[in-house]
Amino acid sequence: MTQSTSPHTTSELFIGLMSGTSLDGVDGVLVDLHQGLHVLRHASCGFDSTLRAELLALNSPDGRDELHRAALAANALAASYAKVVQQLLADSGVAASQVRAIGAHGQTVRHRPQMFDGTGYTLQLNAPALLAERSGITVVADLRSRDVAAGGQGAPLVPAFHHNVFGRPGETVLVLNIGGIANLSVLGADGSVLGFDCGPGNALMDGWCQRHTGQNYDEGGRWAASGRVLPTLLQRLQAEAFFAQQPPKSTGRDLFHADWLEAHLCALPEASRAAPADIQATLTELTAASCADAVRRWGQGGTPLLVCGGGALNTYLMQRIAALLPGVAVGSTAERGLPPLEVEAAAFAWLARQCLLGLPGNLPAVTGARGPRVLGAIYPA
């Protein structure tokens, strides 16, 4: 992987867009996928407080005109996507006509695969037709539902991309993505790939931080570092059945949300009386410990552990993961040429290309689907 600053005119130019469960905004990359991955530009756009609050509210059913609100939120999301696309084009000097497609994941608001009727569903808010109209570029969206239809989890989808970019013959490489939810990719020395969600990443930490400090996230983990871990609360949180499940498995805010945390706090009087910084320290330790446990159980002795996503910028969290994994070289994907905040967006650019080429985007060993499937729906420019 290399970074480049010169504009390209090849038909292998793609844009990838990512707005994850952290609900902090949109990251986008313009990439050249001709003979590898070359990131030409990165741009981001934060969500305004109104859109962020609406997307968060739509993660939980409240019976209040949800279809109408979801449709308007999807339009607003598409406007944010289009803003990032225009910024990428302006910064690079690339015309919309030179970009083959945009991979637009959408915003996950419900994720319940294999539940209820045996198939379940995963739901991402998006307005891909509107994005295609505003950008003048073909859009590939709806990247999870085909895997779910084939009996899979629909997540995580990034391990196939991780294998393509970070895999090394004869070396077991671990890639840990810490967004709102954390997921681990195990790229085996023999070419095998395992991937699954570990549990909460930043979602619980960010929510608690915003509630008590007014900040959207705990910068560098400094607030958590000022507190102390509450062992009884940590043990109670770790008793959640999801942590003990074997892969394939995936999760989201359907499970790890503010009410889930509040129920545990109410059950422990000492925790409900604790200083907010101590709760933050405990939530940070929950993320670190669940990630470290996943590496110990499923990591096949791999090293290095390359971390990406917003969690890679949380210094205290990274220190805790490293402390819990002695003997594992914990670093960032930047060490392999791709900065942490560009990885997931690049993955969806790559998945868009897979779709246009008619190639599978999922890994059945990761998602549990019945076989490889071409993922995505195409909205032509």
Secondary structure as GFF3:
##gff-version 3
##sequence-region A 1 381
A	DSSP	beta_strand	2	3	.	.	.	ID=ss1
A	DSSP	beta_strand	13	18	.	.	.	ID=ss2
A	DSSP	beta_strand	25	32	.	.	.	ID=ss3
A	DSSP	beta_strand	38	46	.	.	.	ID=ss4
A	DSSP	alpha_helix	49	57	.	.	.	ID=ss5
A	DSSP	alpha_helix	66	92	.	.	.	ID=ss6
A	DSSP	three_ten_helix	96	98	.	.	.	ID=ss7
A	DSSP	beta_strand	101	104	.	.	.	ID=ss8
A	DSSP	beta_strand	107	113	.	.	.	ID=ss9
A	DSSP	beta_strand	120	125	.	.	.	ID=ss10
A	DSSP	alpha_helix	128	135	.	.	.	ID=ss11
A	DSSP	beta_strand	139	141	.	.	.	ID=ss12
A	DSSP	alpha_helix	145	149	.	.	.	ID=ss13
A	DSSP	alpha_helix	158	166	.	.	.	ID=ss14
A	DSSP	beta_strand	173	178	.	.	.	ID=ss15
A	DSSP	beta_strand	181	187	.	.	.	ID=ss16
A	DSSP	beta_strand	193	200	.	.	.	ID=ss17
A	DSSP	alpha_helix	203	213	.	.	.	ID=ss18
A	DSSP	three_ten_helix	219	221	.	.	.	ID=ss19
A	DSSP	alpha_helix	222	225	.	.	.	ID=ss20
A	DSSP	alpha_helix	231	238	.	.	.	ID=ss21
A	DSSP	alpha_helix	241	244	.	.	.	ID=ss22
A	DSSP	alpha_helix	258	267	.	.	.	ID=ss23
A	DSSP	alpha_helix	269	272	.	.	.	ID=ss24
A	DSSP	alpha_helix	276	298	.	.	.	ID=ss25
A	DSSP	beta_strand	305	308	.	.	.	ID=ss26
A	DSSP	three_ten_helix	310	313	.	.	.	ID=ss27
A	DSSP	alpha_helix	315	324	.	.	.	ID=ss28
A	DSSP	beta_strand	330	332	.	.	.	ID=ss29
A	DSSP	three_ten_helix	333	336	.	.	.	ID=ss30
A	DSSP	three_ten_helix	340	342	.	.	.	ID=ss31
A	DSSP	alpha_helix	343	356	.	.	.	ID=ss32
A	DSSP	alpha_helix	364	367	.	.	.	ID=ss33
A	DSSP	beta_strand	377	379	.	.	.	ID=ss34
###
